[in-house]
């Protein structure tokens, strides 16, 4: 196993597709985190802090689920859907505007 295999968590007998899915899931968490970080442009600060905690929870869940690449790959997608739902609900209920 080469150096790249060690970096993405490939063990002998493990699937490269699983390693790519796992790595892609963790890489996609970065732009999703940026989306959560800049939510303060639309969402008031106390609610932005709630979003940050949700993103940290999603990242922690992805790390805890790192042995299941499909789950790790799904975490950023679920996080984006949760962000859209949160901001849309806040906009409808609390009249948040940019």
C-alpha positions as CSV (number, residue, x, y, z in Angstrom):
1,X,0.0,0.0,0.0
2,X,1.4,3.4,-1.0
3,X,1.5,6.7,0.8
4,X,-1.7,7.8,-0.8
5,X,-3.5,4.7,0.4
6,X,-2.5,5.6,4.0
7,X,-3.7,9.2,3.7
8,X,-7.2,8.3,2.5
9,X,-7.5,5.3,4.8
10,X,-7.3,2.5,2.4
11,X,-6.3,-0.8,4.0
12,X,-5.4,-3.9,2.1
13,X,-8.5,-5.4,0.7
14,X,-10.5,-2.2,1.1
15,X,-12.2,-0.7,-1.9
16,X,-10.8,2.3,-3.7
17,X,-14.4,3.5,-4.3
18,X,-15.0,3.5,-0.6
19,X,-11.9,5.5,0.0
20,X,-12.8,8.0,-2.7
21,X,-16.3,8.4,-1.3
22,X,-14.9,8.9,2.2
23,X,-12.4,11.5,1.0
24,X,-15.0,13.3,-1.1
25,X,-17.4,13.4,1.8
26,X,-14.7,15.1,4.0
27,X,-13.6,17.5,1.2
28,X,-17.3,18.5,0.6
29,X,-17.7,19.4,4.3
30,X,-15.3,22.4,3.8
31,X,-17.5,24.4,1.4
32,X,-20.6,23.4,3.3
33,X,-18.8,24.8,6.4
34,X,-18.1,28.0,4.5
35,X,-21.8,28.2,3.7
36,X,-22.6,27.8,7.4
37,X,-19.9,30.4,8.3
38,X,-21.2,33.2,6.1
39,X,-24.8,32.6,7.1
40,X,-24.4,35.7,9.3
41,X,-25.2,37.8,6.3
42,X,-28.8,36.6,6.4
43,X,-29.3,35.0,9.8
44,X,-29.1,36.9,13.1
45,X,-26.1,36.1,15.2
46,X,-27.7,33.9,17.9
47,X,-29.2,31.7,15.2
48,X,-25.9,31.7,13.2
49,X,-24.3,30.2,16.3
50,X,-26.9,27.5,16.2
51,X,-26.0,26.8,12.6
52,X,-22.3,26.6,13.5
53,X,-23.1,24.1,16.3
54,X,-25.1,22.1,13.8
55,X,-22.2,22.0,11.3
56,X,-19.7,21.0,14.0
57,X,-22.1,18.2,14.9
58,X,-22.3,17.1,11.3
59,X,-18.5,17.1,11.0
60,X,-18.2,15.1,14.2
61,X,-20.8,12.7,13.0
62,X,-18.8,12.3,9.7
63,X,-15.7,11.6,11.7
64,X,-17.5,9.1,13.9
65,X,-18.9,7.4,10.8
66,X,-15.7,7.3,8.9
67,X,-15.8,3.5,8.6
68,X,-19.0,3.9,6.5
69,X,-18.1,5.8,3.4
70,X,-21.7,6.1,2.1
71,X,-22.7,7.9,5.4
72,X,-19.7,10.2,5.2
73,X,-20.5,11.1,1.6
74,X,-24.2,11.8,2.6
75,X,-23.3,14.1,5.5
76,X,-22.5,17.2,3.4
77,X,-25.6,16.7,1.3
78,X,-27.8,16.4,4.3
79,X,-26.1,19.5,5.8
80,X,-26.9,21.6,2.8
81,X,-30.5,20.5,2.9
82,X,-30.7,21.3,6.6
83,X,-29.1,24.7,6.0
84,X,-31.7,25.6,3.2
85,X,-34.5,24.4,5.5
86,X,-33.2,26.4,8.5
87,X,-32.7,29.6,6.5
88,X,-36.1,29.2,4.7
89,X,-37.9,28.6,7.9
90,X,-36.3,31.5,9.6
91,X,-37.1,33.8,6.7
92,X,-40.7,32.7,6.7
93,X,-41.2,32.7,10.5
94,X,-38.9,35.6,11.6
95,X,-38.7,37.7,8.5
96,X,-34.9,37.4,8.1
97,X,-33.6,39.4,5.1
98,X,-30.2,40.2,3.8
